[in-house]
Amino acid sequence: MNRREIVLAPIVHVLGARPNFVKAAPVIRALDAAGAEQAVVHTGQHYDARMSEVFFDELGLPEPDVNLGVGSGSHAAQTAALMTGLEEEFTSRSPSVVIVYGDVNSTIAAALVAAKLHIPVAHVEAGLRSFDMTMPEEVNRRLTDQLSDICLVTSPEGIGHLANEGVPVERAHLVGNPMIDTLLANLDAFDTARVRAEHGLPDRYVLATMHRPANVDAPDTAADLVRRLHGIADLADLVIPVHPRGRATLLAAGLADHDGVHVLEPLGYTDFIGAVRGAAAVVTDSGGLQEETTILGVPCLTVRPNTERPITVTHGTNRLVTFEELVPQVRKVLEAAVGEDAAARYENARKPPLWDGAAGPRCAEVIMEFIGD
């Protein structure tokens, strides 16, 4: 019996937000090479073309078989709409396994629906923990792991977290980081010079991305953050592609009211990572960007009290900072970074274990063995 005959029902990938697309591309590609029948459900959680469709084009992902078009809303409203749409999809498709990615609302919604329909769940990026239950993402990732039959873990500490939470050891598989597969596969496409020319960026700049509710939702907090970002712009030009979440609050707080701040619309994958690769430093509250800067060797200052990716601190370039520490730490990074170039930083970067560009095939092997059983 060949592998295509083993897969009697499609493997369904549920994708909803930019980080999902970047993680899914190498897994879908590897499963296709293994002869698996697959379907892609785009939930529409990120509905702006610059946050979704452009990633399908740039990453070579197949066109989604369906787009649920859920859009934005409160956590309860969005999750309810996701569950309703996904239940219909899973009931009609009868998947052999549902693969979910990361920690967004699409992830937990799909895991809940699949579990209640007795459909096996595979979670790519299992085991990450910030231990901060005020973060919606932490709630999503913890519950998703409890519902998952296959936990595909990106870094060694994740195995211990799952064991501590009672996840059976046979469910956990250390496979590495498929987001890094995508990064390494596209390394030659990250043309910083082209990105600078197309978006009018200076030769030396700090790149920032901010979207976490704790940083951008409350007007007073957003105003404090903007003051810090302006402080960075006093040291070097600040380039900030503004995420839809928090855009209005940050702009209302005067984000663009500084000559050294370059406010951009969200960028596609290759343009964004091209901009990251050429930055003197990155300031962020994103999870995935902590990982991408680790591989690229770009200094990263994460404006959060914790991270679910501590390996980016112990093995990479990441450092957690408070609002008060932000400008002084950027100053230190800029002083130390004089004369460095992107190629040298990448070559000298310390790579975490199994972040080697082969996580997608490892994920596919585990999933195909599970289906074959």
Salt bridges, closest charged atoms under 4 A:
ASP48 OD2 - ARG50 NH2 2.91
GLU89 OE1 - ARG93 NE 2.84
ASP103 OD2 - ARG141 NH2 2.70
GLU125 OE1 - LYS23 NZ 2.99
GLU125 OE2 - ARG309 NH2 3.04
GLU137 OE2 - ARG212 NH1 2.68
GLU138 OE1 - ARG141 NH1 2.34
GLU138 OE2 - ARG142 NE 2.89
ASP145 OD1 - HIS123 ND1 2.56
ASP145 OD2 - ARG129 NH2 2.80
GLU165 OE2 - ARG129 NE 2.70
GLU165 OE2 - ARG142 NH1 3.54
GLU198 OE1 - ARG194 NH1 3.16
ASP217 OD1 - ARG245 NH1 2.50
ASP224 OD1 - ARG227 NH2 3.53
ASP224 OD1 - ARG228 NE 3.09
ASP234 OD1 - HIS258 NE2 2.83
ASP237 OD2 - HIS262 NE2 2.69
GLU265 OE1 - ARG50 NH1 2.99
GLU265 OE2 - ARG247 NH2 3.03
ASP271 OD1 - ARG194 NH2 2.72
ASP271 OD2 - HIS199 NE2 3.34
ASP285 OD1 - HIS211 ND1 3.35
GLU291 OE2 - ARG309 NE 2.84
GLU292 OE2 - ARG18 NH2 3.68
GLU308 OE1 - ARG141 NH2 3.86
GLU308 OE1 - ARG304 NH2 2.48
GLU308 OE2 - ARG309 NH1 2.35
GLU324 OE2 - ARG228 NH2 3.92
ASP356 OD1 - ARG362 NH2 2.73
